[in-house]
Amino acid sequence: MAGSIWTTEFFDCPNCGLGYAATKEQHPAKRSGTFNCQVCEVKVHDWSGNYDFFDWKIDQPKAPVFGKRWA
Ligand SMILES: [Zn+2]
């Protein structure tokens, strides 16, 4: 595979439960960052490694049955 490898990952705000989707991009160099909930400003995810997250979007479940996640 040449170039960037992008994957989508999903996170839930630990405080208000709002779901987010972010694009994870592999990097040759180490990156780090954090993302805070856009509603309650609690930290949703932080990362450090040979990848970066960007393009954070709210991932609202369309039906209540899909609202339950592993955690
Ligand atoms: Zn929140």
N, CA, C, O and the ligand as a Tripos MOL2 file, in Angstrom:
@<TRIPOS>MOLECULE
protein
  285   283    72     0     0
PROTEIN
NO_CHARGES

@<TRIPOS>ATOM
      1 N           0.8370   -1.1930    0.0000 N.3       1 MET1
      2 CA          0.0000    0.0000    0.0000 C.3       1 MET1
      3 C           0.8770    1.2500    0.0000 C.2       1 MET1
      4 O           1.7900    1.3690    0.8170 O.2       1 MET1
      5 N           0.6110    2.1530   -0.8840 N.am      2 ALA2
      6 CA          1.3910    3.3780   -0.9460 C.3       2 ALA2
      7 C           0.5900    4.5400   -0.3740 C.2       2 ALA2
      8 O          -0.6400    4.5500   -0.4300 O.2       2 ALA2
      9 N           1.2940    5.5050    0.1690 N.am      3 GLY3
     10 CA          0.6370    6.6990    0.6530 C.3       3 GLY3
     11 C          -0.0070    6.4990    2.0060 C.2       3 GLY3
     12 O           0.3920    5.6320    2.7830 O.2       3 GLY3
     13 N          -0.9910    7.3000    2.2690 N.am      4 SER4
     14 CA         -1.6200    7.3030    3.5850 C.3       4 SER4
     15 C          -2.6010    6.1560    3.7350 C.2       4 SER4
     16 O          -3.2230    5.7110    2.7710 O.2       4 SER4
     17 N          -2.7230    5.6920    4.9610 N.am      5 ILE5
     18 CA         -3.7300    4.7030    5.2860 C.3       5 ILE5
     19 C          -4.7140    5.3660    6.2320 C.2       5 ILE5
     20 O          -4.3680    5.7350    7.3540 O.2       5 ILE5
     21 N          -5.9360    5.5090    5.7680 N.am      6 TRP6
     22 CA         -6.9540    6.1640    6.5840 C.3       6 TRP6
     23 C          -7.9710    5.1370    7.0470 C.2       6 TRP6
     24 O          -8.4400    4.3040    6.2710 O.2       6 TRP6
     25 N          -8.2940    5.2120    8.3080 N.am      7 THR7
     26 CA         -9.3780    4.3900    8.8400 C.3       7 THR7
     27 C         -10.2840    5.2790    9.6790 C.2       7 THR7
     28 O          -9.8580    6.3140   10.1920 O.2       7 THR7
     29 N         -11.5180    4.8690    9.8110 N.am      8 THR8
     30 CA        -12.4590    5.6130   10.6460 C.3       8 THR8
     31 C         -12.6090    4.8930   11.9870 C.2       8 THR8
     32 O         -12.8110    3.6800   12.0390 O.2       8 THR8
     33 N         -12.5080    5.6570   13.0540 N.am      9 GLU9
     34 CA        -12.7020    5.0870   14.3810 C.3       9 GLU9
     35 C         -13.8010    5.8580   15.0900 C.2       9 GLU9
     36 O         -14.0830    7.0150   14.7780 O.2       9 GLU9
     37 N         -14.4120    5.1820   16.0540 N.am     10 PHE10
     38 CA        -15.5750    5.7540   16.7350 C.3      10 PHE10
     39 C         -15.3060    5.8540   18.2300 C.2      10 PHE10
     40 O         -14.6980    4.9760   18.8410 O.2      10 PHE10
     41 N         -15.7830    6.9580   18.7920 N.am     11 PHE11
     42 CA        -15.5790    7.2160   20.2130 C.3      11 PHE11
     43 C         -16.8780    7.7590   20.8000 C.2      11 PHE11
     44 O         -17.7070    8.3330   20.0950 O.2      11 PHE11
     45 N         -17.0330    7.5640   22.1020 N.am     12 ASP12
     46 CA        -18.1710    8.1400   22.8100 C.3      12 ASP12
     47 C         -17.6550    9.0800   23.8930 C.2      12 ASP12
     48 O         -16.6820    8.7780   24.5830 O.2      12 ASP12
     49 N         -18.3140   10.2080   24.0300 N.am     13 CYS13
     50 CA        -17.9720   11.1100   25.1250 C.3      13 CYS13
     51 C         -18.2650   10.4050   26.4470 C.2      13 CYS13
     52 O         -19.3750    9.9090   26.6450 O.2      13 CYS13
     53 N         -17.2810   10.3510   27.3620 N.am     14 PRO14
     54 CA        -17.5140    9.6650   28.6380 C.3      14 PRO14
     55 C         -18.4730   10.4160   29.5410 C.2      14 PRO14
     56 O         -18.9790    9.8520   30.5120 O.2      14 PRO14
     57 N         -18.7260   11.6620   29.2410 N.am     15 ASN15
     58 CA        -19.5930   12.4590   30.0970 C.3      15 ASN15
     59 C         -21.0330   12.4920   29.5880 C.2      15 ASN15
     60 O         -21.9530   12.1350   30.3230 O.2      15 ASN15
     61 N         -21.2380   12.9150   28.3400 N.am     16 CYS16
     62 CA        -22.5970   13.0750   27.8260 C.3      16 CYS16
     63 C         -22.9910   11.9410   26.8820 C.2      16 CYS16
     64 O         -24.1540   11.8460   26.4910 O.2      16 CYS16
     65 N         -22.0420   11.0790   26.5090 N.am     17 GLY17
     66 CA        -22.3720    9.9050   25.7060 C.3      17 GLY17
     67 C         -22.5120   10.1650   24.2230 C.2      17 GLY17
     68 O         -22.8500    9.2540   23.4680 O.2      17 GLY17
     69 N         -22.2600   11.3830   23.7910 N.am     18 LEU18
     70 CA        -22.3630   11.6920   22.3730 C.3      18 LEU18
     71 C         -21.2870   10.9370   21.5830 C.2      18 LEU18
     72 O         -20.1250   10.8800   21.9870 O.2      18 LEU18
     73 N         -21.6970   10.3640   20.4610 N.am     19 GLY19
     74 CA        -20.7640    9.5880   19.6540 C.3      19 GLY19
     75 C         -20.0350   10.4610   18.6550 C.2      19 GLY19
     76 O         -20.5910   11.4160   18.1130 O.2      19 GLY19
     77 N         -18.7800   10.1170   18.4220 N.am     20 TYR20
     78 CA        -17.9700   10.8270   17.4270 C.3      20 TYR20
     79 C         -17.3100    9.8230   16.4930 C.2      20 TYR20
     80 O         -16.9940    8.6990   16.8810 O.2      20 TYR20
     81 N         -17.1130   10.2490   15.2710 N.am     21 ALA21
     82 CA        -16.3280    9.4810   14.3120 C.3      21 ALA21
     83 C         -15.1330   10.3440   13.9140 C.2      21 ALA21
     84 O         -15.2790   11.5430   13.6760 O.2      21 ALA21
     85 N         -13.9580    9.7350   13.8420 N.am     22 ALA22
     86 CA        -12.7570   10.4660   13.4530 C.3      22 ALA22
     87 C         -11.9680    9.6380   12.4530 C.2      22 ALA22
     88 O         -12.0180    8.4080   12.4560 O.2      22 ALA22
     89 N         -11.2430   10.3390   11.6040 N.am     23 THR23
     90 CA        -10.3820    9.6670   10.6430 C.3      23 THR23
     91 C          -8.9860    9.5460   11.2210 C.2      23 THR23
     92 O          -8.3930   10.5320   11.6600 O.2      23 THR23
     93 N          -8.4710    8.3340   11.2180 N.am     24 LYS24
     94 CA         -7.1280    8.0580   11.7280 C.3      24 LYS24
     95 C          -6.1890    7.8760   10.5440 C.2      24 LYS24
     96 O          -6.4440    7.0820    9.6390 O.2      24 LYS24
     97 N          -5.1150    8.6210   10.5750 N.am     25 GLU25
     98 CA         -4.1460    8.5540    9.4870 C.3      25 GLU25
     99 C          -2.7990    8.1020   10.0240 C.2      25 GLU25
    100 O          -2.3060    8.6500   11.0100 O.2      25 GLU25
    101 N          -2.2080    7.1160    9.3900 N.am     26 GLN26
    102 CA         -0.8850    6.6460    9.7900 C.3      26 GLN26
    103 C           0.1710    7.6790    9.3990 C.2      26 GLN26
    104 O           0.1130    8.2690    8.3200 O.2      26 GLN26
    105 N           1.1320    7.8850   10.2940 N.am     27 HIS27
    106 CA          2.2060    8.8360   10.0440 C.3      27 HIS27
    107 C           3.5510    8.1590   10.2800 C.2      27 HIS27
    108 O           3.6690    7.3050   11.1590 O.2      27 HIS27
    109 N           4.5520    8.5260    9.5140 N.am     28 PRO28
    110 CA          5.8950    7.9880    9.7700 C.3      28 PRO28
    111 C           6.5010    8.5560   11.0430 C.2      28 PRO28
    112 O           7.3480    7.9200   11.6700 O.2      28 PRO28
    113 N           6.0740    9.7440   11.4240 N.am     29 ALA29
    114 CA          6.6000   10.3820   12.6240 C.3      29 ALA29
    115 C           5.5570   10.3300   13.7340 C.2      29 ALA29
    116 O           4.3610   10.1750   13.4880 O.2      29 ALA29
    117 N           6.0430   10.4610   14.9490 N.am     30 LYS30
    118 CA          5.1320   10.3830   16.0780 C.3      30 LYS30
    119 C           4.2900   11.6470   16.1890 C.2      30 LYS30
    120 O           4.7920   12.7650   16.0710 O.2      30 LYS30
    121 N           3.0070   11.4410   16.4160 N.am     31 ARG31
    122 CA          2.0760   12.5490   16.6060 C.3      31 ARG31
    123 C           1.3480   12.3490   17.9320 C.2      31 ARG31
    124 O           1.2800   11.2410   18.4660 O.2      31 ARG31
    125 N           0.8180   13.4290   18.4380 N.am     32 SER32
    126 CA         -0.0320   13.3140   19.6140 C.3      32 SER32
    127 C          -1.0650   14.4260   19.5790 C.2      32 SER32
    128 O          -0.8700   15.4530   18.9300 O.2      32 SER32
    129 N          -2.1440   14.2130   20.2720 N.am     33 GLY33
    130 CA         -3.1830   15.2230   20.3160 C.3      33 GLY33
    131 C          -4.3040   14.7870   21.2080 C.2      33 GLY33
    132 O          -4.2980   13.6800   21.7470 O.2      33 GLY33
    133 N          -5.2760   15.6710   21.3640 N.am     34 THR34
    134 CA         -6.4580   15.3510   22.1530 C.3      34 THR34
    135 C          -7.6810   15.8790   21.4300 C.2      34 THR34
    136 O          -7.5960   16.7900   20.6070 O.2      34 THR34
    137 N          -8.8140   15.2900   21.7530 N.am     35 PHE35
    138 CA        -10.0750   15.8130   21.2340 C.3      35 PHE35
    139 C         -11.0440   15.9380   22.3890 C.2      35 PHE35
    140 O         -11.2430   14.9960   23.1560 O.2      35 PHE35
    141 N         -11.6500   17.1200   22.5050 N.am     36 ASN36
    142 CA        -12.6310   17.3540   23.5550 C.3      36 ASN36
    143 C         -14.0290   17.3930   22.9640 C.2      36 ASN36
    144 O         -14.2310   17.8290   21.8310 O.2      36 ASN36
    145 N         -14.9850   16.9300   23.7490 N.am     37 CYS37
    146 CA        -16.3880   16.9430   23.3370 C.3      37 CYS37
    147 C         -16.8150   18.3620   22.9840 C.2      37 CYS37
    148 O         -16.5120   19.3130   23.7050 O.2      37 CYS37
    149 N         -17.5200   18.4890   21.8700 N.am     38 GLN38
    150 CA        -17.9500   19.8120   21.4260 C.3      38 GLN38
    151 C         -19.1250   20.3330   22.2380 C.2      38 GLN38
    152 O         -19.4440   21.5210   22.1880 O.2      38 GLN38
    153 N         -19.7610   19.4490   22.9810 N.am     39 VAL39
    154 CA        -20.9170   19.8490   23.7830 C.3      39 VAL39
    155 C         -20.5010   20.1890   25.2050 C.2      39 VAL39
    156 O         -20.7920   21.2820   25.6930 O.2      39 VAL39
    157 N         -19.8220   19.2590   25.8740 N.am     40 CYS40
    158 CA        -19.5230   19.4520   27.2960 C.3      40 CYS40
    159 C         -18.0390   19.6730   27.5620 C.2      40 CYS40
    160 O         -17.6510   19.9000   28.7080 O.2      40 CYS40
    161 N         -17.2040   19.6120   26.5330 N.am     41 GLU41
    162 CA        -15.7810   19.9350   26.6130 C.3      41 GLU41
    163 C         -14.9840   18.9820   27.4900 C.2      41 GLU41
    164 O         -13.8860   19.3140   27.9380 O.2      41 GLU41
    165 N         -15.5310   17.8090   27.7330 N.am     42 VAL42
    166 CA        -14.7720   16.7610   28.4150 C.3      42 VAL42
    167 C         -13.9000   16.0450   27.3830 C.2      42 VAL42
    168 O         -14.2880   15.9160   26.2220 O.2      42 VAL42
    169 N         -12.7350   15.5860   27.8030 N.am     43 LYS43
    170 CA        -11.8410   14.9060   26.8770 C.3      43 LYS43
    171 C         -12.4390   13.5730   26.4310 C.2      43 LYS43
    172 O         -12.7710   12.7200   27.2540 O.2      43 LYS43
    173 N         -12.5670   13.4130   25.1320 N.am     44 VAL44
    174 CA        -13.1170   12.1800   24.5640 C.3      44 VAL44
    175 C         -11.9870   11.1940   24.2600 C.2      44 VAL44
    176 O         -12.1230    9.9940   24.5030 O.2      44 VAL44
    177 N         -10.8930   11.6930   23.7370 N.am     45 HIS45
    178 CA         -9.8090   10.7970   23.3370 C.3      45 HIS45
    179 C          -8.5050   11.5760   23.2980 C.2      45 HIS45
    180 O          -8.4700   12.7410   22.9020 O.2      45 HIS45
    181 N          -7.4360   10.9130   23.7150 N.am     46 ASP46
    182 CA         -6.1160   11.4690   23.4310 C.3      46 ASP46
    183 C          -5.2520   10.3570   22.8590 C.2      46 ASP46
    184 O          -5.4810    9.1750   23.1160 O.2      46 ASP46
    185 N          -4.2820   10.7450   22.1000 N.am     47 TRP47
    186 CA         -3.4850    9.7580   21.3890 C.3      47 TRP47
    187 C          -2.0370   10.2100   21.2890 C.2      47 TRP47
    188 O          -1.7200   11.3970   21.3620 O.2      47 TRP47
    189 N          -1.1780    9.2240   21.1210 N.am     48 SER48
    190 CA          0.2390    9.4750   20.9330 C.3      48 SER48
    191 C           0.8300    8.2630   20.2310 C.2      48 SER48
    192 O           0.7710    7.1480   20.7490 O.2      48 SER48
    193 N           1.3880    8.4770   19.0750 N.am     49 GLY49
    194 CA          1.9420    7.3580   18.3240 C.3      49 GLY49
    195 C           2.1660    7.7520   16.8780 C.2      49 GLY49
    196 O           2.1260    8.9320   16.5290 O.2      49 GLY49
    197 N           2.4010    6.7610   16.0460 N.am     50 ASN50
    198 CA          2.6800    7.0240   14.6330 C.3      50 ASN50
    199 C           1.3880    7.1580   13.8350 C.2      50 ASN50
    200 O           1.2070    6.5240   12.7950 O.2      50 ASN50
    201 N           0.5030    7.9940   14.3480 N.am     51 TYR51
    202 CA         -0.7710    8.2320   13.6800 C.3      51 TYR51
    203 C          -1.3630    9.5210   14.2150 C.2      51 TYR51
    204 O          -0.9390   10.0380   15.2490 O.2      51 TYR51
    205 N          -2.3360   10.0230   13.5030 N.am     52 ASP52
    206 CA         -2.9950   11.2580   13.8930 C.3      52 ASP52
    207 C          -4.4850   11.0940   13.6330 C.2      52 ASP52
    208 O          -4.8900   10.3180   12.7670 O.2      52 ASP52
    209 N          -5.2870   11.8150   14.3760 N.am     53 PHE53
    210 CA         -6.7280   11.8140   14.1540 C.3      53 PHE53
    211 C          -7.1600   13.1840   13.6590 C.2      53 PHE53
    212 O          -6.6770   14.2100   14.1390 O.2      53 PHE53
    213 N          -8.0670   13.1920   12.7020 N.am     54 PHE54
    214 CA         -8.6110   14.4680   12.2210 C.3      54 PHE54
    215 C         -10.0200   14.2280   11.7080 C.2      54 PHE54
    216 O         -10.5190   13.1030   11.7140 O.2      54 PHE54
    217 N         -10.6480   15.3030   11.2670 N.am     55 ASP55
    218 CA        -12.0020   15.2390   10.7050 C.3      55 ASP55
    219 C         -12.9980   14.6390   11.7000 C.2      55 ASP55
    220 O         -13.7550   13.7250   11.3730 O.2      55 ASP55
    221 N         -12.9760   15.1730   12.9160 N.am     56 TRP56
    222 CA        -13.9110   14.7100   13.9440 C.3      56 TRP56
    223 C         -15.3300   15.1380   13.5790 C.2      56 TRP56
    224 O         -15.5830   16.2980   13.2560 O.2      56 TRP56
    225 N         -16.2460   14.1770   13.6380 N.am     57 LYS57
    226 CA        -17.6460   14.4570   13.3310 C.3      57 LYS57
    227 C         -18.5410   13.7940   14.3780 C.2      57 LYS57
    228 O         -18.2260   12.7330   14.9170 O.2      57 LYS57
    229 N         -19.6460   14.4440   14.6400 N.am     58 ILE58
    230 CA        -20.6190   13.8420   15.5460 C.3      58 ILE58
    231 C         -21.2630   12.6530   14.8450 C.2      58 ILE58
    232 O         -21.7200   12.7540   13.7070 O.2      58 ILE58
    233 N         -21.2880   11.5330   15.5450 N.am     59 ASP59
    234 CA        -21.8190   10.2910   15.0020 C.3      59 ASP59
    235 C         -23.0720    9.9210   15.7990 C.2      59 ASP59
    236 O         -23.0370    9.0970   16.7120 O.2      59 ASP59
    237 N         -24.1550   10.5520   15.4240 N.am     60 GLN60
    238 CA        -25.4060   10.3650   16.1620 C.3      60 GLN60
    239 C         -26.0380    9.0320   15.7830 C.2      60 GLN60
    240 O         -26.2870    8.7810   14.6030 O.2      60 GLN60
    241 N         -26.2990    8.1850   16.7530 N.am     61 PRO61
    242 CA        -26.9680    6.9240   16.4220 C.3      61 PRO61
    243 C         -28.3620    7.2000   15.8650 C.2      61 PRO61
    244 O         -29.0930    8.0450   16.3820 O.2      61 PRO61
    245 N         -28.7160    6.4850   14.8190 N.am     62 LYS62
    246 CA        -30.0040    6.7260   14.1620 C.3      62 LYS62
    247 C         -31.1490    6.0310   14.8770 C.2      62 LYS62
    248 O         -32.2900    6.4870   14.7950 O.2      62 LYS62
    249 N         -30.8740    4.9500   15.5690 N.am     63 ALA63
    250 CA        -31.9120    4.2250   16.2880 C.3      63 ALA63
    251 C         -31.4110    3.8740   17.6820 C.2      63 ALA63
    252 O         -30.2280    3.5840   17.8600 O.2      63 ALA63
    253 N         -32.2940    3.8970   18.6650 N.am     64 PRO64
    254 CA        -31.8620    3.6370   20.0450 C.3      64 PRO64
    255 C         -31.2130    2.2700   20.2090 C.2      64 PRO64
    256 O         -30.3460    2.1060   21.0670 O.2      64 PRO64
    257 N         -31.6050    1.2950   19.4170 N.am     65 VAL65
    258 CA        -31.0530   -0.0500   19.5740 C.3      65 VAL65
    259 C         -29.5690   -0.0910   19.2710 C.2      65 VAL65
    260 O         -28.8550   -0.9710   19.7530 O.2      65 VAL65
    261 N         -29.0960    0.8700   18.4620 N.am     66 PHE66
    262 CA        -27.6760    0.9320   18.1600 C.3      66 PHE66
    263 C         -26.9230    1.8300   19.1390 C.2      66 PHE66
    264 O         -25.7120    2.0120   19.0130 O.2      66 PHE66
    265 N         -27.6300    2.3820   20.1000 N.am     67 GLY67
    266 CA        -26.9880    3.3030   21.0220 C.3      67 GLY67
    267 C         -26.0620    2.6180   22.0160 C.2      67 GLY67
    268 O         -25.1300    3.2300   22.5380 O.2      67 GLY67
    269 N         -26.3290    1.3480   22.2710 N.am     68 LYS68
    270 CA        -25.4760    0.6510   23.2510 C.3      68 LYS68
    271 C         -24.1850    0.1860   22.5900 C.2      68 LYS68
    272 O         -24.1940   -0.4360   21.5270 O.2      68 LYS68
    273 N         -23.0690    0.5070   23.2520 N.am     69 ARG69
    274 CA        -21.7660    0.1140   22.7330 C.3      69 ARG69
    275 C         -21.1160   -0.8530   23.6980 C.2      69 ARG69
    276 O         -21.6990   -1.2310   24.7140 O.2      69 ARG69
    277 N         -19.9270   -1.2390   23.3730 N.am     70 TRP70
    278 CA        -19.2350   -2.2670   24.1520 C.3      70 TRP70
    279 C         -18.9970   -1.8310   25.5770 C.2      70 TRP70
    280 O         -19.1520   -2.6130   26.5160 O.2      70 TRP70
    281 N         -18.6200   -0.5790   25.7310 N.am     71 ALA71
    282 CA        -18.2930   -0.1010   27.0770 C.3      71 ALA71
    283 C         -19.5460   -0.0590   27.9340 C.2      71 ALA71
    284 O         -19.4820    0.3170   29.1040 O.2      71 ALA71
    285 ZN        -19.7710   15.3530   25.9780 Zn       72 ZN72
@<TRIPOS>BOND
     1     1     2 1
     2     2     3 1
     3     3     4 2
     4     3     5 am
     5     5     6 1
     6     6     7 1
     7     7     8 2
     8     7     9 am
     9     9    10 1
    10    10    11 1
    11    11    12 2
    12    11    13 am
    13    13    14 1
    14    14    15 1
    15    15    16 2
    16    15    17 am
    17    17    18 1
    18    18    19 1
    19    19    20 2
    20    19    21 am
    21    21    22 1
    22    22    23 1
    23    23    24 2
    24    23    25 am
    25    25    26 1
    26    26    27 1
    27    27    28 2
    28    27    29 am
    29    29    30 1
    30    30    31 1
    31    31    32 2
    32    31    33 am
    33    33    34 1
    34    34    35 1
    35    35    36 2
    36    35    37 am
    37    37    38 1
    38    38    39 1
    39    39    40 2
    40    39    41 am
    41    41    42 1
    42    42    43 1
    43    43    44 2
    44    43    45 am
    45    45    46 1
    46    46    47 1
    47    47    48 2
    48    47    49 am
    49    49    50 1
    50    50    51 1
    51    51    52 2
    52    51    53 am
    53    53    54 1
    54    54    55 1
    55    55    56 2
    56    55    57 am
    57    57    58 1
    58    58    59 1
    59    59    60 2
    60    59    61 am
    61    61    62 1
    62    62    63 1
    63    63    64 2
    64    63    65 am
    65    65    66 1
    66    66    67 1
    67    67    68 2
    68    67    69 am
    69    69    70 1
    70    70    71 1
    71    71    72 2
    72    71    73 am
    73    73    74 1
    74    74    75 1
    75    75    76 2
    76    75    77 am
    77    77    78 1
    78    78    79 1
    79    79    80 2
    80    79    81 am
    81    81    82 1
    82    82    83 1
    83    83    84 2
    84    83    85 am
    85    85    86 1
    86    86    87 1
    87    87    88 2
    88    87    89 am
    89    89    90 1
    90    90    91 1
    91    91    92 2
    92    91    93 am
    93    93    94 1
    94    94    95 1
    95    95    96 2
    96    95    97 am
    97    97    98 1
    98    98    99 1
    99    99   100 2
   100    99   101 am
   101   101   102 1
   102   102   103 1
   103   103   104 2
   104   103   105 am
   105   105   106 1
   106   106   107 1
   107   107   108 2
   108   107   109 am
   109   109   110 1
   110   110   111 1
   111   111   112 2
   112   111   113 am
   113   113   114 1
   114   114   115 1
   115   115   116 2
   116   115   117 am
   117   117   118 1
   118   118   119 1
   119   119   120 2
   120   119   121 am
   121   121   122 1
   122   122   123 1
   123   123   124 2
   124   123   125 am
   125   125   126 1
   126   126   127 1
   127   127   128 2
   128   127   129 am
   129   129   130 1
   130   130   131 1
   131   131   132 2
   132   131   133 am
   133   133   134 1
   134   134   135 1
   135   135   136 2
   136   135   137 am
   137   137   138 1
   138   138   139 1
   139   139   140 2
   140   139   141 am
   141   141   142 1
   142   142   143 1
   143   143   144 2
   144   143   145 am
   145   145   146 1
   146   146   147 1
   147   147   148 2
   148   147   149 am
   149   149   150 1
   150   150   151 1
   151   151   152 2
   152   151   153 am
   153   153   154 1
   154   154   155 1
   155   155   156 2
   156   155   157 am
   157   157   158 1
   158   158   159 1
   159   159   160 2
   160   159   161 am
   161   161   162 1
   162   162   163 1
   163   163   164 2
   164   163   165 am
   165   165   166 1
   166   166   167 1
   167   167   168 2
   168   167   169 am
   169   169   170 1
   170   170   171 1
   171   171   172 2
   172   171   173 am
   173   173   174 1
   174   174   175 1
   175   175   176 2
   176   175   177 am
   177   177   178 1
   178   178   179 1
   179   179   180 2
   180   179   181 am
   181   181   182 1
   182   182   183 1
   183   183   184 2
   184   183   185 am
   185   185   186 1
   186   186   187 1
   187   187   188 2
   188   187   189 am
   189   189   190 1
   190   190   191 1
   191   191   192 2
   192   191   193 am
   193   193   194 1
   194   194   195 1
   195   195   196 2
   196   195   197 am
   197   197   198 1
   198   198   199 1
   199   199   200 2
   200   199   201 am
   201   201   202 1
   202   202   203 1
   203   203   204 2
   204   203   205 am
   205   205   206 1
   206   206   207 1
   207   207   208 2
   208   207   209 am
   209   209   210 1
   210   210   211 1
   211   211   212 2
   212   211   213 am
   213   213   214 1
   214   214   215 1
   215   215   216 2
   216   215   217 am
   217   217   218 1
   218   218   219 1
   219   219   220 2
   220   219   221 am
   221   221   222 1
   222   222   223 1
   223   223   224 2
   224   223   225 am
   225   225   226 1
   226   226   227 1
   227   227   228 2
   228   227   229 am
   229   229   230 1
   230   230   231 1
   231   231   232 2
   232   231   233 am
   233   233   234 1
   234   234   235 1
   235   235   236 2
   236   235   237 am
   237   237   238 1
   238   238   239 1
   239   239   240 2
   240   239   241 am
   241   241   242 1
   242   242   243 1
   243   243   244 2
   244   243   245 am
   245   245   246 1
   246   246   247 1
   247   247   248 2
   248   247   249 am
   249   249   250 1
   250   250   251 1
   251   251   252 2
   252   251   253 am
   253   253   254 1
   254   254   255 1
   255   255   256 2
   256   255   257 am
   257   257   258 1
   258   258   259 1
   259   259   260 2
   260   259   261 am
   261   261   262 1
   262   262   263 1
   263   263   264 2
   264   263   265 am
   265   265   266 1
   266   266   267 1
   267   267   268 2
   268   267   269 am
   269   269   270 1
   270   270   271 1
   271   271   272 2
   272   271   273 am
   273   273   274 1
   274   274   275 1
   275   275   276 2
   276   275   277 am
   277   277   278 1
   278   278   279 1
   279   279   280 2
   280   279   281 am
   281   281   282 1
   282   282   283 1
   283   283   284 2
@<TRIPOS>SUBSTRUCTURE
     1 MET1         2 RESIDUE 1 A MET
     2 ALA2         6 RESIDUE 1 A ALA
     3 GLY3        10 RESIDUE 1 A GLY
     4 SER4        14 RESIDUE 1 A SER
     5 ILE5        18 RESIDUE 1 A ILE
     6 TRP6        22 RESIDUE 1 A TRP
     7 THR7        26 RESIDUE 1 A THR
     8 THR8        30 RESIDUE 1 A THR
     9 GLU9        34 RESIDUE 1 A GLU
    10 PHE10       38 RESIDUE 1 A PHE
    11 PHE11       42 RESIDUE 1 A PHE
    12 ASP12       46 RESIDUE 1 A ASP
    13 CYS13       50 RESIDUE 1 A CYS
    14 PRO14       54 RESIDUE 1 A PRO
    15 ASN15       58 RESIDUE 1 A ASN
    16 CYS16       62 RESIDUE 1 A CYS
    17 GLY17       66 RESIDUE 1 A GLY
    18 LEU18       70 RESIDUE 1 A LEU
    19 GLY19       74 RESIDUE 1 A GLY
    20 TYR20       78 RESIDUE 1 A TYR
    21 ALA21       82 RESIDUE 1 A ALA
    22 ALA22       86 RESIDUE 1 A ALA
    23 THR23       90 RESIDUE 1 A THR
    24 LYS24       94 RESIDUE 1 A LYS
    25 GLU25       98 RESIDUE 1 A GLU
    26 GLN26      102 RESIDUE 1 A GLN
    27 HIS27      106 RESIDUE 1 A HIS
    28 PRO28      110 RESIDUE 1 A PRO
    29 ALA29      114 RESIDUE 1 A ALA
    30 LYS30      118 RESIDUE 1 A LYS
    31 ARG31      122 RESIDUE 1 A ARG
    32 SER32      126 RESIDUE 1 A SER
    33 GLY33      130 RESIDUE 1 A GLY
    34 THR34      134 RESIDUE 1 A THR
    35 PHE35      138 RESIDUE 1 A PHE
    36 ASN36      142 RESIDUE 1 A ASN
    37 CYS37      146 RESIDUE 1 A CYS
    38 GLN38      150 RESIDUE 1 A GLN
    39 VAL39      154 RESIDUE 1 A VAL
    40 CYS40      158 RESIDUE 1 A CYS
    41 GLU41      162 RESIDUE 1 A GLU
    42 VAL42      166 RESIDUE 1 A VAL
    43 LYS43      170 RESIDUE 1 A LYS
    44 VAL44      174 RESIDUE 1 A VAL
    45 HIS45      178 RESIDUE 1 A HIS
    46 ASP46      182 RESIDUE 1 A ASP
    47 TRP47      186 RESIDUE 1 A TRP
    48 SER48      190 RESIDUE 1 A SER
    49 GLY49      194 RESIDUE 1 A GLY
    50 ASN50      198 RESIDUE 1 A ASN
    51 TYR51      202 RESIDUE 1 A TYR
    52 ASP52      206 RESIDUE 1 A ASP
    53 PHE53      210 RESIDUE 1 A PHE
    54 PHE54      214 RESIDUE 1 A PHE
    55 ASP55      218 RESIDUE 1 A ASP
    56 TRP56      222 RESIDUE 1 A TRP
    57 LYS57      226 RESIDUE 1 A LYS
    58 ILE58      230 RESIDUE 1 A ILE
    59 ASP59      234 RESIDUE 1 A ASP
    60 GLN60      238 RESIDUE 1 A GLN
    61 PRO61      242 RESIDUE 1 A PRO
    62 LYS62      246 RESIDUE 1 A LYS
    63 ALA63      250 RESIDUE 1 A ALA
    64 PRO64      254 RESIDUE 1 A PRO
    65 VAL65      258 RESIDUE 1 A VAL
    66 PHE66      262 RESIDUE 1 A PHE
    67 GLY67      266 RESIDUE 1 A GLY
    68 LYS68      270 RESIDUE 1 A LYS
    69 ARG69      274 RESIDUE 1 A ARG
    70 TRP70      278 RESIDUE 1 A TRP
    71 ALA71      282 RESIDUE 1 A ALA
    72 ZN72       285 GROUP 0 **** ****
